[in-house]
Amino acid sequence: MEIRITSKDIQKTYNLINGVNKTLDQTIEEIMDSVDAQVIYEAKNNIQQNQNISTGSLLASIQVLEKDTKKHEHTIGSDEFYAHYIEYGRGPVYPINKEFLHWKDKTTGEDVFAKKAGPSEPNPFLEPAVVKATSKIKDIATEKIETKNDEFVR
């Protein structure tokens, strides 16, 4: 009895493993894209529930900011400068180049002049969205993998 191993057999195995890895990477990215979409949906929903938000610019700015498909790392957020202050709050604000701060009161529309503005409480919208969306990863992954299995069976 003898067993013959040739480089063709090794190459076939190598090709099979590479195909599995490519499919796995693609599936992971599809799962990540689904989680991204869920985080964005939840974050936008959280912003819409916040009574302190008066314009749609923050809502429109929630997006995938960066993607590294090789490392399977995605960054979701906003490029609006004040998004951080909404998420985490801020301390008091004092004028820097002028004697008074100036803004329009949201309810009355009148001009307000003040020597300082008090701190604002955090109104997290992104972190709760991430927590909620990532709690669904198992379901999202199961659905994607079942879809892939159906494609292989065909």
N, C-alpha and C positions, 0 to 999 in steps of 0.2 A: 504494500500500500504506500502511496506517496501523495503528497499535497504540493501542488505547484503554486507559488505566489509570483505574480509578475508585476511589473510596474504599472501595467494597464489596470490591474485590480486596485492597486493603491491609488491610482489616478481617479478611478471610478468612485472610490470611497471618499477621496478628497473632494471631488465635485459634488457628491451627495451632501457632505458636511457643509460645504460652502453654500449650497442651495438652501439647506435648512437654516443656516445662520442668516442669509439674506432675507429669507421669508420671516424669520423671527425678528430681525431688526425692523423690517417693514411693518410687521404686526405691532411691535412695541410703539413705533411712531404713530400708527393709526390709533392706538389706545391713548397715547399722549395727546393727540389732536382732539379726541373726543373729550378727554378730561379738560383740556384748554377751553373748549367750547362750553362745557358745563360751568367752569369757574367764571368765565366771562358772563354767561347768562345769570348766574347767582349774584355776582358783583353788581351788575346793572340793576337787578331786582332790588338789591339792598340799597343802592343809591336812590332808586325811585321811592323807596319807603322812607327815606330821610327827609323830614320836613324842612331842614335847614338848607337844602340844596335848591337854588333858585334858577340855575341855568342848566342847559343840557350839555355843556362842554365837557364836564367830567364824565358824564354818562357816555358820550360819544368817543371819549379817549381811551376807554378800557379795551385793551388788545394784547395780543402776543407781541412782546417787545423784542425778544431774541429767541432763536432756536439753534441748538447745537444737536443735530441729528446723530452725530457720531457718539456723543456722550448721553444722548436722550435727556437733555436738559432744556427746559422751556422757561422763559421768564414772562410773566403776565403782569401787567400793571397799567399805569397811566403816565403820560409825559406832561400832564398839567402840573405846574409848580406847586399848587396848593393841595394836591391829592394826599400828600403826606400829612398835612395838617388836619384834613378831614378824618383820615384813618387813625391817627395817633393823638390828635388834639395839639394844642400849642399853649405856651405861656403867654403872659401879658405882652402887648406890643406898645412900644414908645416911638415917637417921631425921631427920625435921625437927622434929616436935613432941614426940617421945618419946625416951627414951634408947636403946631397942632397936627393931629391926624384928621383926615377928612374922608367921609363916606356918606352914602345915601342910606337912610333908614329904609329897610325893606317894606315895612308895613305902612309908613306914612309918606315915603318918598321925599322927605325933607332932608336937607343937608345937616350933617352932624359934624361938629368940631370938638375934639377932645385931646387932652394931654396924654391919655393912654387908653388902650382898649384892653379889657379884661381877658383872661385866658378862655380858651374854648375847650369844651369837653371832646374827647374822641368819639367819633361815629364810625366805627370800623365797617367797611364794606368789602374789602378784599380778603382779609384773613378768614372771616366766617365763610366766605364763598369757597376758599380753598379747602377748609375743613369739611364743608358739606360735599363738595365735588369729589374729594379724595376718599371720602367714605364709600363712594360708589365705584371705586376702581375695580373691585372684584367683579361686580356685575357687568361693567363695561368690558373688562378683559374677557370674561366668559362669553359674552355676546360676540365679540370680535373673533375669538378663537373658534367658536362654533361656526361662524360664517366662513372662516378659512377652511375648516374641516369640510364643510359642504362644498366648497370650491374644489378641494382635492378629490372628493368622492366622484364628482361629475366627470 
